[in-house]
C-alpha cells in the first residue's frame, strides 16, 4: 500500500525554462546536462519524486516566428509553442532514461495524467498542455494536482526583481516576498504568445488560488535547484503565501 502522506512530502515540481537547455556555449550545455543527470541520480537515491515542466525556449520562439508568416491567431501560435515544449521534454526524458533513472516513458499532455504517473515513477517530464498556459502555470497546476507543497520556478535570472532588469539597470533583486506582492509586479493577465515575465501572471493567480509557495531561482546553477528541493536556504526569491 502506498503511503500517500509520505509520497506527497517527497514530491516536488519544477518549472524549467526552455532557455536553460540551450546556452550559447556548447561546453556549458554539456556541463548543465551532466549536472542534471547527477542531480537526478541523487534525488532518486533519496526517494524523491520530481515532476518537471519544460519550456519551449528557442525552438518555440523560432517556431512562432515562422508561423506568424502564415497565421497570427494566438491559439494556433500557442499550439506551435506547445509542440516545442514537448520536444524539449523528450530530450530531458531520454537523457535521464539513458542513465537508468525511473523516468516515465511517455510525455503526459495534462497535469492530471502527470500527477497519476508520479505515483509510479520518480520522474515525470512534460511540456505544455493548453494554449494560453505557460510553463510556469502548468507547473503550478501540476503541483496542485499532485499535492506538492510548493513549486520551484527555475529560469535564467537569479531573482524576481522590483522592475524589469532587462530595461532598468537599477532593478533590485528581492529575496523574499508574498504572492500578493508578486502579483503587483507581474499582474494577473495572461501573456501573449512568445511573451515572457519573471513569473507567468496566470501561474501567480493559480498559486494564490491554491495557497502555494513558490521559489524562483537561476536554473543555470543546479546546486540552487537542489537546495530548494531539499528545503535548504537557496539563492533566489522565496514567495510566501502571505
DRENPA-3360 file (N, C-alpha, C; in nm, 2 decimals, always signed):
BEGIN
1 = XXXXXXXX = +0.08/-0.12/+0.00/+0.00/+0.00/+0.00/+0.09/+0.12/+0.00 ~ +0.05/+0.22/-0.08/+0.13/+0.35/-0.09/+0.10/+0.44/+0.02 ~ +0.20/+0.49/+0.09/+0.18/+0.59/+0.20/+0.17/+0.72/+0.13 ~ +0.04/+0.77/+0.10/+0.03/+0.89/+0.03/+0.08/+1.01/+0.10 ~ +0.07/+1.02/+0.23/+0.13/+1.13/+0.30/+0.28/+1.14/+0.28 ~ +0.35/+1.03/+0.30/+0.49/+1.03/+0.28/+0.53/+1.06/+0.13 ~ +0.44/+1.01/+0.04/+0.47/+1.04/-0.10/+0.46/+1.18/-0.13 ~ +0.36/+1.25/-0.08/+0.34/+1.39/-0.10/+0.46/+1.47/-0.05;
9 = XXXXXXXX = +0.51/+1.43/+0.06/+0.62/+1.50/+0.13/+0.75/+1.49/+0.05 ~ +0.76/+1.39/-0.04/+0.88/+1.38/-0.12/+0.86/+1.41/-0.27 ~ +0.74/+1.47/-0.30/+0.71/+1.50/-0.44/+0.74/+1.65/-0.46 ~ +0.81/+1.68/-0.56/+0.85/+1.82/-0.59/+0.82/+1.85/-0.74 ~ +0.78/+1.97/-0.77/+0.75/+2.02/-0.90/+0.84/+2.13/-0.94 ~ +0.89/+2.13/-1.06/+0.98/+2.23/-1.11/+0.94/+2.28/-1.25 ~ +0.93/+2.41/-1.27/+0.92/+2.47/-1.40/+1.06/+2.50/-1.45 ~ +1.10/+2.44/-1.56/+1.23/+2.45/-1.61/+1.23/+2.53/-1.74;
17 = XXXXXXXX = +1.28/+2.65/-1.74/+1.28/+2.74/-1.85/+1.35/+2.67/-1.97 ~ +1.28/+2.68/-2.09/+1.34/+2.62/-2.21/+1.48/+2.67/-2.25 ~ +1.51/+2.80/-2.21/+1.64/+2.86/-2.24/+1.75/+2.79/-2.17 ~ +1.72/+2.72/-2.06/+1.83/+2.65/-1.98/+1.89/+2.54/-2.06 ~ +1.81/+2.48/-2.15/+1.86/+2.36/-2.23/+1.96/+2.40/-2.34 ~ +1.96/+2.53/-2.37/+2.04/+2.57/-2.49/+2.12/+2.70/-2.46 ~ +2.21/+2.69/-2.37/+2.31/+2.80/-2.35/+2.39/+2.82/-2.48 ~ +2.44/+2.94/-2.50/+2.51/+2.96/-2.63/+2.64/+2.88/-2.64;
25 = XXXXXXXX = +2.71/+2.86/-2.53/+2.83/+2.78/-2.54/+2.80/+2.63/-2.52 ~ +2.85/+2.55/-2.62/+2.83/+2.41/-2.62/+2.89/+2.34/-2.49 ~ +3.00/+2.39/-2.44/+3.06/+2.34/-2.33/+2.97/+2.35/-2.20 ~ +2.91/+2.47/-2.19/+2.82/+2.49/-2.08/+2.69/+2.40/-2.09 ~ +2.65/+2.38/-2.21/+2.53/+2.30/-2.24/+2.56/+2.16/-2.19 ~ +2.68/+2.10/-2.22/+2.72/+1.97/-2.18/+2.73/+1.96/-2.03 ~ +2.79/+2.06/-1.97/+2.80/+2.07/-1.82/+2.67/+2.07/-1.75 ~ +2.57/+2.14/-1.81/+2.44/+2.15/-1.75/+2.37/+2.02/-1.75;
33 = XXXXXXXX = +2.37/+1.95/-1.86/+2.31/+1.82/-1.87/+2.37/+1.72/-1.78 ~ +2.51/+1.73/-1.77/+2.58/+1.64/-1.68/+2.53/+1.66/-1.53 ~ +2.52/+1.79/-1.49/+2.48/+1.82/-1.36/+2.34/+1.78/-1.33 ~ +2.25/+1.79/-1.43/+2.11/+1.75/-1.42/+2.10/+1.60/-1.40 ~ +2.18/+1.52/-1.47/+2.18/+1.38/-1.46/+2.23/+1.34/-1.32 ~ +2.34/+1.41/-1.27/+2.39/+1.38/-1.13/+2.28/+1.41/-1.03 ~ +2.21/+1.52/-1.05/+2.10/+1.56/-0.95/+1.99/+1.46/-0.95 ~ +1.96/+1.41/-1.07/+1.85/+1.31/-1.08/+1.89/+1.18/-1.01;
41 = XXXXXXXX = +2.01/+1.13/-1.02/+2.06/+1.01/-0.96/+2.05/+1.03/-0.80 ~ +2.09/+1.15/-0.76/+2.09/+1.18/-0.62/+1.95/+1.18/-0.56 ~ +1.85/+1.25/-0.64/+1.72/+1.26/-0.59/+1.65/+1.12/-0.59 ~ +1.67/+1.04/-0.69/+1.61/+0.91/-0.69/+1.66/+0.82/-0.58 ~ +1.79/+0.84/-0.55/+1.85/+0.76/-0.45/+1.80/+0.79/-0.31 ~ +1.74/+0.92/-0.30/+1.68/+0.96/-0.17/+1.53/+0.95/-0.17 ~ +1.48/+0.88/-0.27/+1.34/+0.85/-0.28/+1.25/+0.97/-0.32 ~ +1.31/+1.07/-0.38/+1.24/+1.19/-0.42/+1.16/+1.16/-0.55;
49 = XXXXXXXX = +1.05/+1.23/-0.57/+0.98/+1.22/-0.70/+0.97/+1.36/-0.75 ~ +1.00/+1.38/-0.88/+1.01/+1.51/-0.94/+0.93/+1.52/-1.07 ~ +0.84/+1.61/-1.07/+0.77/+1.65/-1.19/+0.83/+1.77/-1.25 ~ +0.88/+1.76/-1.38/+0.94/+1.87/-1.45/+0.86/+1.91/-1.56 ~ +0.83/+2.04/-1.57/+0.75/+2.10/-1.68/+0.85/+2.19/-1.75 ~ +0.88/+2.15/-1.88/+0.99/+2.22/-1.96/+0.93/+2.32/-2.05 ~ +0.99/+2.44/-2.06/+0.95/+2.54/-2.15/+1.00/+2.52/-2.29 ~ +0.95/+2.60/-2.38/+0.99/+2.59/-2.53/+1.12/+2.65/-2.57;
57 = XXXXXXXX = +1.16/+2.76/-2.50/+1.29/+2.83/-2.53/+1.30/+2.87/-2.68 ~ +1.42/+2.85/-2.73/+1.45/+2.89/-2.87/+1.36/+2.82/-2.97 ~ +1.34/+2.69/-2.96/+1.26/+2.62/-3.06/+1.12/+2.68/-3.07 ~ +1.06/+2.72/-2.95/+0.93/+2.78/-2.95/+0.93/+2.92/-3.02 ~ +1.03/+3.00/-2.98/+1.04/+3.13/-3.04/+1.06/+3.13/-3.19 ~ +1.14/+3.04/-3.24/+1.17/+3.02/-3.38/+1.04/+2.97/-3.45 ~ +0.97/+2.88/-3.39/+0.85/+2.82/-3.45/+0.74/+2.92/-3.46 ~ +0.73/+3.00/-3.35/+0.62/+3.10/-3.35/+0.65/+3.21/-3.46;
65 = XXXXXXXX = +0.78/+3.25/-3.47/+0.82/+3.35/-3.57/+0.79/+3.30/-3.71 ~ +0.83/+3.17/-3.73/+0.80/+3.12/-3.86/+0.65/+3.11/-3.89 ~ +0.57/+3.07/-3.79/+0.43/+3.05/-3.81/+0.36/+3.18/-3.84 ~ +0.41/+3.29/-3.78/+0.35/+3.43/-3.80/+0.35/+3.47/-3.94 ~ +0.44/+3.41/-4.02/+0.44/+3.44/-4.17/+0.32/+3.39/-4.24 ~ +0.24/+3.30/-4.18/+0.12/+3.24/-4.25/+0.00/+3.26/-4.16 ~ +0.01/+3.27/-4.03/-0.11/+3.30/-3.95/-0.07/+3.37/-3.82 ~ -0.17/+3.44/-3.76/-0.14/+3.52/-3.64/-0.24/+3.49/-3.53;
73 = XXXXXXXX = -0.33/+3.39/-3.54/-0.43/+3.36/-3.44/-0.36/+3.31/-3.32 ~ -0.37/+3.37/-3.20/-0.30/+3.33/-3.08/-0.31/+3.19/-3.04 ~ -0.43/+3.13/-3.05/-0.44/+2.99/-3.02/-0.35/+2.90/-3.10 ~ -0.35/+2.92/-3.23/-0.26/+2.84/-3.32/-0.11/+2.87/-3.29 ~ -0.08/+2.99/-3.26/+0.06/+3.02/-3.23/+0.10/+2.95/-3.10 ~ +0.02/+2.95/-3.00/+0.04/+2.88/-2.88/+0.06/+2.73/-2.90 ~ -0.02/+2.67/-2.99/-0.01/+2.53/-3.03/+0.12/+2.50/-3.08 ~ +0.18/+2.58/-3.16/+0.32/+2.57/-3.21/+0.42/+2.57/-3.10;
81 = XXXXXXXX = +0.40/+2.66/-3.00/+0.49/+2.67/-2.89/+0.48/+2.54/-2.80 ~ +0.36/+2.49/-2.78/+0.35/+2.37/-2.70/+0.42/+2.25/-2.76 ~ +0.42/+2.24/-2.90/+0.49/+2.13/-2.96/+0.64/+2.14/-2.93 ~ +0.69/+2.27/-2.92/+0.83/+2.29/-2.89/+0.86/+2.25/-2.75 ~ +0.77/+2.27/-2.66/+0.80/+2.23/-2.52/+0.80/+2.08/-2.51 ~ +0.72/+2.01/-2.58/+0.72/+1.87/-2.58/+0.85/+1.81/-2.64 ~ +0.90/+1.88/-2.74/+1.03/+1.84/-2.79/+1.14/+1.85/-2.68 ~ +1.15/+1.96/-2.61/+1.24/+1.98/-2.51/+1.22/+1.87/-2.39;
89 = XXXXXXXX = +1.10/+1.85/-2.36/+1.07/+1.75/-2.26/+1.12/+1.61/-2.30 ~ +1.11/+1.58/-2.43/+1.15/+1.45/-2.47/+1.31/+1.44/-2.46 ~ +1.38/+1.55/-2.49/+1.52/+1.55/-2.48/+1.56/+1.52/-2.33 ~ +1.50/+1.59/-2.24/+1.53/+1.56/-2.10/+1.49/+1.42/-2.06 ~ +1.38/+1.37/-2.10/+1.33/+1.24/-2.07/+1.43/+1.13/-2.11 ~ +1.47/+1.14/-2.24/+1.56/+1.05/-2.30/+1.70/+1.05/-2.23 ~ +1.74/+1.17/-2.19/+1.87/+1.19/-2.12/+1.87/+1.11/-1.99 ~ +1.76/+1.12/-1.92/+1.76/+1.05/-1.79/+1.73/+0.90/-1.80;
97 = XXXXXXXX = +1.65/+0.86/-1.90/+1.63/+0.72/-1.93/+1.76/+0.66/-1.97 ~ +1.85/+0.73/-2.04/+1.98/+0.68/-2.08/+2.07/+0.64/-1.97 ~ +2.05/+0.70/-1.85/+2.14/+0.66/-1.74/+2.06/+0.57/-1.64 ~ +1.94/+0.52/-1.68/+1.87/+0.42/-1.60/+1.78/+0.48/-1.49 ~ +1.75/+0.60/-1.50/+1.66/+0.66/-1.40/+1.52/+0.61/-1.42 ~ +1.44/+0.61/-1.31/+1.30/+0.57/-1.32/+1.21/+0.68/-1.37 ~ +1.22/+0.70/-1.50/+1.15/+0.81/-1.57/+1.03/+0.76/-1.64 ~ +0.92/+0.83/-1.63/+0.80/+0.79/-1.71/+0.84/+0.79/-1.86;
105 = XXXXXXXX = +0.80/+0.68/-1.93/+0.84/+0.67/-2.07/+0.75/+0.75/-2.17 ~ +0.65/+0.81/-2.12/+0.57/+0.89/-2.20/+0.57/+1.04/-2.16 ~ +0.53/+1.13/-2.25/+0.52/+1.27/-2.22/+0.37/+1.30/-2.20 ~ +0.33/+1.32/-2.07/+0.19/+1.34/-2.05/+0.14/+1.48/-2.11 ~ +0.02/+1.48/-2.14/-0.04/+1.60/-2.20/-0.13/+1.68/-2.11 ~ -0.15/+1.63/-1.99/-0.23/+1.70/-1.89/-0.17/+1.69/-1.75 ~ -0.20/+1.78/-1.66/-0.14/+1.77/-1.53/-0.21/+1.66/-1.45 ~ -0.33/+1.63/-1.47/-0.40/+1.52/-1.41/-0.32/+1.39/-1.44;
113 = XXXXXXXX = -0.29/+1.37/-1.57/-0.22/+1.25/-1.61/-0.08/+1.24/-1.55 ~ -0.01/+1.36/-1.55/+0.12/+1.36/-1.49/+0.12/+1.33/-1.34 ~ +0.02/+1.38/-1.27/+0.01/+1.36/-1.12/-0.01/+1.21/-1.10 ~ -0.09/+1.14/-1.18/-0.11/+1.00/-1.16/+0.02/+0.92/-1.19 ~ +0.09/+0.96/-1.29/+0.22/+0.90/-1.33/+0.33/+0.91/-1.22 ~ +0.32/+1.02/-1.15/+0.42/+1.05/-1.04/+0.40/+0.94/-0.93 ~ +0.29/+0.88/-0.92/+0.27/+0.77/-0.82/+0.35/+0.65/-0.85 ~ +0.39/+0.64/-0.98/+0.46/+0.52/-1.03/+0.61/+0.54/-1.06;
121 = XXXXXXXX = +0.65/+0.67/-1.09/+0.78/+0.70/-1.14/+0.84/+0.81/-1.05 ~ +0.98/+0.80/-1.04/+1.05/+0.91/-0.97/+1.05/+1.04/-1.05 ~ +1.04/+1.03/-1.18/+1.05/+1.15/-1.27/+0.94/+1.14/-1.37 ~ +0.87/+1.25/-1.38/+0.77/+1.27/-1.49/+0.80/+1.40/-1.56 ~ +0.83/+1.40/-1.69/+0.87/+1.52/-1.76/+0.76/+1.55/-1.87 ~ +0.72/+1.67/-1.87/+0.62/+1.71/-1.96/+0.64/+1.85/-2.01 ~ +0.57/+1.89/-2.12/+0.58/+2.03/-2.17/+0.45/+2.10/-2.14 ~ +0.40/+2.17/-2.24/+0.28/+2.25/-2.23/+0.15/+2.16/-2.24;
129 = XXXXXXXX = +0.04/+2.22/-2.21/-0.09/+2.15/-2.21/-0.19/+2.22/-2.30 ~ -0.22/+2.34/-2.27/-0.33/+2.41/-2.33/-0.29/+2.55/-2.38 ~ -0.32/+2.59/-2.50/-0.29/+2.72/-2.54/-0.33/+2.83/-2.44 ~ -0.24/+2.92/-2.41/-0.26/+3.03/-2.31/-0.20/+3.00/-2.18 ~ -0.16/+2.87/-2.16/-0.10/+2.83/-2.03/+0.05/+2.81/-2.05 ~ +0.13/+2.89/-1.98/+0.28/+2.88/-1.99/+0.33/+2.77/-1.90 ~ +0.46/+2.75/-1.92/+0.54/+2.65/-1.84/+0.51/+2.67/-1.69 ~ +0.52/+2.80/-1.64/+0.50/+2.83/-1.50/+0.36/+2.79/-1.46;
137 = XXXXXXXX = +0.26/+2.82/-1.54/+0.12/+2.79/-1.50/+0.10/+2.64/-1.49 ~ +0.15/+2.57/-1.59/+0.14/+2.42/-1.59/+0.20/+2.36/-1.47 ~ +0.32/+2.41/-1.43/+0.39/+2.36/-1.32/+0.32/+2.38/-1.19 ~ +0.26/+2.50/-1.17/+0.18/+2.53/-1.06/+0.05/+2.44/-1.05 ~ -0.01/+2.41/-1.17/-0.12/+2.32/-1.18/-0.08/+2.18/-1.14 ~ +0.04/+2.14/-1.19/+0.09/+2.00/-1.15/+0.11/+1.99/-1.01 ~ +0.17/+2.10/-0.95/+0.20/+2.09/-0.80/+0.07/+2.08/-0.73 ~ -0.03/+2.16/-0.77/-0.16/+2.15/-0.71/-0.22/+2.01/-0.72;
145 = XXXXXXXX = -0.22/+1.95/-0.84/-0.28/+1.82/-0.87/-0.21/+1.71/-0.80 ~ -0.08/+1.72/-0.78/+0.00/+1.61/-0.72/+0.02/+1.63/-0.57 ~ -0.04/+1.74/-0.52/-0.03/+1.76/-0.37/+0.11/+1.81/-0.32 ~ +0.19/+1.86/-0.42/+0.33/+1.90/-0.38/+0.32/+2.03/-0.29 ~ +0.41/+2.05/-0.19/+0.39/+2.16/-0.10/+0.43/+2.30/-0.16 ~ +0.50/+2.29/-0.27/+0.54/+2.42/-0.34/+0.59/+2.39/-0.48 ~ +0.61/+2.50/-0.55/+0.66/+2.48/-0.69/+0.79/+2.57/-0.71 ~ +0.89/+2.51/-0.77/+1.01/+2.58/-0.80/+1.01/+2.62/-0.94;
153 = XXXXXXXX = +1.04/+2.75/-0.96/+1.05/+2.81/-1.10/+1.20/+2.84/-1.13 ~ +1.26/+2.75/-1.21/+1.40/+2.76/-1.25/+1.41/+2.83/-1.38 ~ +1.47/+2.95/-1.38/+1.48/+3.03/-1.50/+1.62/+3.07/-1.53 ~ +1.64/+3.18/-1.61/+1.78/+3.22/-1.63/+1.81/+3.36/-1.57 ~ +1.73/+3.39/-1.46/+1.76/+3.51/-1.38/+1.77/+3.46/-1.24 ~ +1.84/+3.54/-1.15/+1.87/+3.50/-1.02/+1.75/+3.51/-0.92 ~ +1.67/+3.62/-0.94/+1.56/+3.65/-0.85/+1.45/+3.72/-0.93 ~ +1.34/+3.73/-0.86/+1.24/+3.83/-0.90/+1.30/+3.97/-0.86;
161 = XXXXXXXX = +1.28/+4.06/-0.95/+1.33/+4.20/-0.93/+1.21/+4.29/-0.91 ~ +1.24/+4.41/-0.85/+1.13/+4.51/-0.83/+1.09/+4.58/-0.96 ~ +1.17/+4.56/-1.07/+1.13/+4.61/-1.20/+1.21/+4.52/-1.30 ~ +1.19/+4.54/-1.43/+1.25/+4.45/-1.53/+1.40/+4.48/-1.54 ~ +1.49/+4.39/-1.50/+1.63/+4.42/-1.51/+1.68/+4.43/-1.65 ~ +1.61/+4.38/-1.75/+1.65/+4.40/-1.89/+1.64/+4.54/-1.94 ~ +1.55/+4.62/-1.87/+1.54/+4.76/-1.92/+1.57/+4.86/-1.81 ~ +1.60/+4.81/-1.69/+1.63/+4.90/-1.58/+1.75/+4.85/-1.51;
169 = XXXXXXXX = +1.86/+4.91/-1.53/+1.99/+4.87/-1.46/+1.98/+4.88/-1.31 ~ +1.89/+4.96/-1.26/+1.88/+4.98/-1.11/+1.78/+4.88/-1.05 ~ +1.73/+4.79/-1.13/+1.63/+4.69/-1.07/+1.70/+4.62/-0.95 ~ +1.62/+4.60/-0.85/+1.68/+4.53/-0.73/+1.62/+4.39/-0.71 ~ +1.71/+4.30/-0.68/+1.66/+4.16/-0.66/+1.58/+4.15/-0.52 ~ +1.48/+4.07/-0.52/+1.40/+4.05/-0.40/+1.43/+3.91/-0.34 ~ +1.47/+3.91/-0.21/+1.50/+3.78/-0.15/+1.37/+3.70/-0.10 ~ +1.27/+3.78/-0.06/+1.15/+3.72/+0.00/+1.04/+3.81/-0.02;
177 = XXXXXXXX = +0.92/+3.76/-0.06/+0.80/+3.84/-0.08/+0.68/+3.75/-0.07 ~ +0.56/+3.82/-0.07/+0.44/+3.74/-0.07/+0.38/+3.73/-0.21 ~ +0.28/+3.64/-0.23/+0.22/+3.62/-0.36/+0.15/+3.75/-0.40 ~ +0.09/+3.82/-0.31/+0.02/+3.94/-0.34/+0.12/+4.05/-0.39 ~ +0.24/+4.05/-0.33/+0.34/+4.15/-0.38/+0.40/+4.11/-0.51 ~ +0.41/+3.98/-0.54/+0.45/+3.93/-0.67/+0.35/+3.97/-0.77 ~ +0.22/+3.96/-0.74/+0.11/+3.99/-0.83/+0.11/+4.14/-0.87 ~ +0.16/+4.22/-0.78/+0.17/+4.37/-0.81/+0.27/+4.39/-0.92;
185 = XXXXXXXX = +0.38/+4.30/-0.93/+0.48/+4.32/-1.02/+0.44/+4.26/-1.16 ~ +0.39/+4.14/-1.15/+0.36/+4.06/-1.27/+0.22/+4.09/-1.33 ~ +0.13/+4.13/-1.25/-0.01/+4.14/-1.29/-0.07/+4.00/-1.29 ~ -0.20/+3.99/-1.33/-0.26/+3.86/-1.33/-0.33/+3.82/-1.47 ~ -0.29/+3.90/-1.57/-0.35/+3.88/-1.70/-0.25/+3.79/-1.78 ~ -0.31/+3.70/-1.86/-0.23/+3.61/-1.94/-0.14/+3.68/-2.04 ~ -0.02/+3.62/-2.06/+0.07/+3.67/-2.16/+0.03/+3.63/-2.30 ~ +0.08/+3.71/-2.40/+0.06/+3.67/-2.54/+0.16/+3.57/-2.58;
193 = XXXXXXXX = +0.14/+3.50/-2.70/+0.24/+3.40/-2.75/+0.38/+3.46/-2.76 ~ +0.48/+3.39/-2.70/+0.61/+3.43/-2.71/+0.66/+3.53/-2.61 ~ +0.56/+3.59/-2.54/+0.59/+3.69/-2.43/+0.65/+3.62/-2.31 ~ +0.72/+3.69/-2.22/+0.77/+3.63/-2.10/+0.76/+3.73/-1.99 ~ +0.77/+3.68/-1.87/+0.78/+3.76/-1.75/+0.86/+3.69/-1.64 ~ +0.90/+3.75/-1.53/+0.98/+3.69/-1.43/+0.90/+3.56/-1.38 ~ +0.77/+3.57/-1.36/+0.68/+3.46/-1.33/+0.56/+3.49/-1.41 ~ +0.50/+3.38/-1.47/+0.38/+3.40/-1.55/+0.27/+3.45/-1.47;
201 = XXXXXXXX = +0.20/+3.55/-1.51/+0.08/+3.60/-1.43/-0.02/+3.50/-1.40 ~ -0.05/+3.41/-1.49/-0.15/+3.31/-1.47/-0.10/+3.21/-1.36 ~ +0.03/+3.18/-1.36/+0.08/+3.10/-1.25/+0.07/+3.16/-1.12 ~ +0.09/+3.29/-1.11/+0.08/+3.37/-0.99/-0.07/+3.36/-0.94 ~ -0.16/+3.38/-1.03/-0.30/+3.37/-0.99/-0.34/+3.23/-0.94 ~ -0.29/+3.13/-1.01/-0.33/+2.99/-0.96/-0.26/+2.96/-0.83 ~ -0.14/+3.01/-0.81/-0.07/+2.99/-0.68/-0.15/+3.06/-0.57 ~ -0.20/+3.18/-0.59/-0.28/+3.25/-0.50/-0.40/+3.17/-0.46;
209 = XXXXXXXX = -0.47/+3.12/-0.57/-0.59/+3.04/-0.55/-0.57/+2.91/-0.47 ~ -0.45/+2.85/-0.49/-0.42/+2.73/-0.43/-0.34/+2.74/-0.29 ~ -0.30/+2.87/-0.26/-0.23/+2.89/-0.14/-0.09/+2.82/-0.14 ~ -0.02/+2.84/-0.26/+0.10/+2.76/-0.28/+0.22/+2.85/-0.28 ~ +0.33/+2.81/-0.20/+0.45/+2.88/-0.20/+0.53/+2.86/-0.33 ~ +0.61/+2.96/-0.37/+0.69/+2.95/-0.49/+0.83/+2.98/-0.46 ~ +0.92/+2.92/-0.54/+1.06/+2.96/-0.53/+1.11/+2.99/-0.67 ~ +1.18/+3.10/-0.68/+1.23/+3.15/-0.82/+1.38/+3.16/-0.81;
217 = XXXXXXXX = +1.45/+3.09/-0.90/+1.59/+3.08/-0.89/+1.65/+3.06/-1.02 ~ +1.79/+3.08/-1.03/+1.86/+3.06/-1.15/+1.89/+2.92/-1.18 ~ +1.82/+2.86/-1.27/+1.84/+2.72/-1.30/+1.97/+2.68/-1.38 ~ +2.04/+2.78/-1.41/+2.17/+2.75/-1.48/+2.27/+2.69/-1.38 ~ +2.25/+2.72/-1.25/+2.33/+2.66/-1.14/+2.24/+2.56/-1.07 ~ +2.25/+2.43/-1.10/+2.16/+2.33/-1.05/+2.18/+2.30/-0.90 ~ +2.29/+2.35/-0.84/+2.30/+2.34/-0.70/+2.20/+2.42/-0.63 ~ +2.16/+2.53/-0.69/+2.05/+2.61/-0.63/+1.92/+2.54/-0.63;
225 = XXXXXXXX = +1.89/+2.47/-0.74/+1.77/+2.39/-0.75/+1.77/+2.28/-0.65 ~ +1.88/+2.21/-0.63/+1.89/+2.11/-0.53/+1.86/+2.16/-0.39 ~ +1.92/+2.28/-0.36/+1.90/+2.34/-0.23/+1.75/+2.36/-0.21 ~ +1.68/+2.42/-0.31/+1.54/+2.45/-0.29/+1.46/+2.32/-0.27 ~ +1.49/+2.22/-0.35/+1.41/+2.09/-0.34/+1.44/+2.03/-0.20 ~ +1.56/+2.04/-0.15/+1.59/+1.97/-0.03/+1.55/+2.06/+0.10 ~ +1.49/+2.17/+0.07/+1.45/+2.26/+0.18/+1.56/+2.34/+0.25 ~ +1.67/+2.35/+0.18/+1.78/+2.43/+0.24/+1.77/+2.57/+0.19;
233 = XXXXXXXX = +1.83/+2.67/+0.26/+1.84/+2.80/+0.21/+1.90/+2.81/+0.07 ~ +1.84/+2.89/-0.01/+1.89/+2.90/-0.15/+1.90/+3.04/-0.20 ~ +1.98/+3.06/-0.30/+1.99/+3.20/-0.35/+1.88/+3.21/-0.46 ~ +1.79/+3.31/-0.43/+1.68/+3.33/-0.52/+1.57/+3.40/-0.44 ~ +1.45/+3.39/-0.49/+1.34/+3.46/-0.43/+1.24/+3.35/-0.37 ~ +1.21/+3.36/-0.25/+1.11/+3.28/-0.18/+0.98/+3.36/-0.18 ~ +0.87/+3.30/-0.24/+0.74/+3.37/-0.24/+0.65/+3.30/-0.15 ~ +0.62/+3.37/-0.04/+0.53/+3.31/+0.07/+0.38/+3.33/+0.03;
241 = XX = +0.30/+3.26/+0.09/+0.16/+3.27/+0.07/+0.10/+3.40/+0.12 ~ +0.16/+3.45/+0.24/+0.12/+3.57/+0.30/+0.23/+3.62/+0.39;
% end
